[in-house]
Amino acid sequence: MRVTTLLAATVVALVAGIVTGSADMAFAAAGQPTDWALGFQDSRSPVMDDLIWFDNFLLVLITAISIFVLALLIIIMVRFNAKKNPEPSKTTHNTLIEVVWTVAPILILVVIAVPSFRLLYKQMEVPEADLTIKAIGYQWYWGYEYPDHDGLFFESLMLEDDELAEGQPRLLATDTEVVVPVNATVRLQVTSEDVIHAWAIPSFGVKMDAVPGRLNETWFRATEVGTYYGQCSELCGIRHAFMPITVKVVTQEEFDEWILWAKEEYAAAPSAYEVADVQR
C-alpha cells in the first residue's frame, strides 16, 4: 500500500469500523475496489510491484523536500523577522546559494528520472510470452481472442443486477472471463472496432488504450490465483461506466481444461468482425 495513505487509511478504518463494523475495508484489496479504500489495490504482478515502489519512493523524496522547505521558512521567520532585524539586509545575490538551488533540483530530477525510465521500459518492452490475448473494444463490451489456441474468440458483457450471483461485484462482473494461467507471461494486444477505449486492471498495473485501426501491445504476469476486475478507462460514450473487465487467474492444469471447454463452448459464437477479401 502507498505509504502516504497509511495514516489517513488508519483514520478511515476506524470510522469505517464504527459505521460498518469492519476496519479492514479501509485498505484496498487485490482484485477489486473496496468501500472506504485509499491508495492502490494490492499488487499481483511484477510491474505493479515496481509501480508501488516508485510511488513510495517519490513520497519519501517529496516529504523530505517539503520538510526541508518548511524548516527554511521557519528559520527565516524566526531569525529574520522585523523585530530581530529592524534594518533589513541589502544583499542582492549570493553565488553559492544560486548554484546550489540550480544544481540540487537538477540532481533530484535525475534521481527521479532513472527509476522512472527503467519502469517505463519494463512496462513497454514485452518479454517472451507464454500466451497471447487480443482484447477488442466495442461500444460497450469487450471481445477476446486467443490466437495461440486456434483463434478462440468470445465476447464479454457486464452482468446486470438481476444476473449477479452471490459474491459477484456490481458493475464489475461479466458473463465471460479472460482466463490466464498463474505466473505465465501474457502478451496483451489491444485494439478497438469503433471509438477509443482503454483496457485496465489495477492489480496488474496494466492500462492500455484501444485505438481503432491500431494494435497496441503490453504485458502482465499474474502472480496469484484469483479473480481480478478492471474497467474501460477511456471515456467512450453513454455506457462507458458499464464496460468492465474480468480476469480469472488459474493453475496451468485448470487453464488447459478451460481451453478445451472454451473451444467447444465458443465454437459456434459468431465473430464480431470479418476480414474483407482484397483483390489486386
Buried (B, 14 or more C-beta within 10 A) or exposed (E): BBBBBEEEBEEBBEEBBEEEEEBEBBBBEBBBEBEBBBBBBBBBBBBBEBBBEBBBBBBEEEEEEEEEEEEEEEEEEEEEEEEEEEEEEEEEEEEEEEEEEEEEEEEBEEEBEEBBEEBEEBBEEBEEBBBBBBBBBBBBBBBBBBBBBEEBBBBBBBBEEEEBEEEBBEBBBBBBBBBBBBBBBBBBBBBBBBBBBBBBBBBBBBBBBBBEEEEBBBBBBBBBBBBBBBBBBBEBEEEBEBBBBBBBBBEEEBBEEBBEEBBEEBEEBEEBEEEEEEEE
